[in-house]
Amino acid sequence: MASIVKRNKSFGVVYTSYEGGKQKQHWEPYHSYEAALHRKEQVELIQKSGRRGYKAVLII
């Protein structure tokens, strides 16, 4: 699951992935809420599909 966090004038998407059997937290900053929401939906779709240890790629 991913979440959106507001920091000053930007938004961050925070999510957890598994790399090499270890849990790792990722933080991706965005300048608009719409871009952050789009990325959050992408991350949740990838996580729902059950793929672990993926390298996240932003597709606009």
ZALO-226108 format. One record per residue (C-alpha): residue in three letters; residue number from 1; x, y, z. Coordinates in Angstrom, 3 decimals. Example, Ala and Ser with C-alpha at 12.3 -4.5 7.8 and 13.67 -1.06 7.14 Angstrom:
<mido "ALA"; 1; <12.300; -4.500; 7.800>> <mido "SER"; 2; <13.670; -1.060; 7.140>> 
END
This chain:
<mido "MET"; 1; <0.000; 0.000; 0.000>> <mido "ALA"; 2; <1.193; 3.479; -0.832>> <mido "SER"; 3; <0.346; 6.786; 0.762>> <mido "ILE"; 4; <0.596; 10.445; -0.183>> <mido "VAL"; 5; <2.235; 12.855; 2.256>> <mido "LYS"; 6; <2.212; 16.636; 1.855>> <mido "ARG"; 7; <5.483; 18.403; 2.645>> <mido "ASN"; 8; <5.584; 22.172; 2.216>> <mido "LYS"; 9; <4.550; 22.779; -1.417>> <mido "SER"; 10; <5.202; 19.251; -2.692>> <mido "PHE"; 11; <3.718; 15.805; -2.280>> <mido "GLY"; 12; <5.497; 12.539; -1.618>> <mido "VAL"; 13; <4.464; 8.987; -2.439>> <mido "VAL"; 14; <5.682; 6.598; 0.257>> <mido "TYR"; 15; <5.602; 2.837; -0.251>> <mido "THR"; 16; <7.409; -0.332; 0.778>> <mido "SER"; 17; <9.074; -2.835; -1.545>> <mido "TYR"; 18; <11.054; -5.996; -0.978>> <mido "GLU"; 19; <14.573; -6.201; -2.400>> <mido "GLY"; 20; <16.750; -9.217; -1.753>> <mido "GLY"; 21; <14.356; -10.499; 0.888>> <mido "LYS"; 22; <14.556; -7.247; 2.831>> <mido "GLN"; 23; <11.872; -4.644; 3.282>> <mido "LYS"; 24; <12.764; -1.186; 1.953>> <mido "GLN"; 25; <10.811; 2.078; 2.157>> <mido "HIS"; 26; <10.751; 4.388; -0.876>> <mido "TRP"; 27; <9.921; 8.083; -1.013>> <mido "GLU"; 28; <9.211; 9.740; -4.375>> <mido "PRO"; 29; <8.595; 13.514; -4.447>> <mido "TYR"; 30; <6.146; 15.212; -6.862>> <mido "HIS"; 31; <5.206; 18.858; -7.400>> <mido "SER"; 32; <1.486; 18.254; -7.938>> <mido "TYR"; 33; <-1.115; 16.189; -6.124>> <mido "GLU"; 34; <-2.387; 14.754; -9.426>> <mido "ALA"; 35; <1.053; 13.360; -10.322>> <mido "ALA"; 36; <1.431; 11.870; -6.844>> <mido "LEU"; 37; <-2.042; 10.304; -7.036>> <mido "HIS"; 38; <-1.230; 8.787; -10.440>> <mido "ARG"; 39; <2.003; 7.277; -9.099>> <mido "LYS"; 40; <0.222; 5.967; -5.991>> <mido "GLU"; 41; <-2.284; 4.137; -8.200>> <mido "GLN"; 42; <0.569; 2.645; -10.258>> <mido "VAL"; 43; <2.394; 1.383; -7.165>> <mido "GLU"; 44; <-0.757; -0.148; -5.696>> <mido "LEU"; 45; <-1.533; -1.883; -9.001>> <mido "ILE"; 46; <1.971; -3.369; -9.109>> <mido "GLN"; 47; <1.737; -4.468; -5.478>> <mido "LYS"; 48; <-1.713; -5.978; -6.033>> <mido "SER"; 49; <-0.375; -8.073; -8.925>> <mido "GLY"; 50; <1.982; -9.714; -6.431>> <mido "ARG"; 51; <5.280; -8.735; -8.016>> <mido "ARG"; 52; <7.987; -8.183; -5.420>> <mido "GLY"; 53; <11.470; -6.811; -5.823>> <mido "TYR"; 54; <10.453; -4.689; -8.778>> <mido "LYS"; 55; <12.126; -1.500; -9.860>> <mido "ALA"; 56; <9.455; 1.168; -9.981>> <mido "VAL"; 57; <9.136; 3.022; -13.286>> <mido "LEU"; 58; <7.110; 6.194; -13.729>> <mido "ILE"; 59; <4.909; 6.137; -16.843>> <mido "ILE"; 60; <3.108; 9.341; -17.803>> 
END
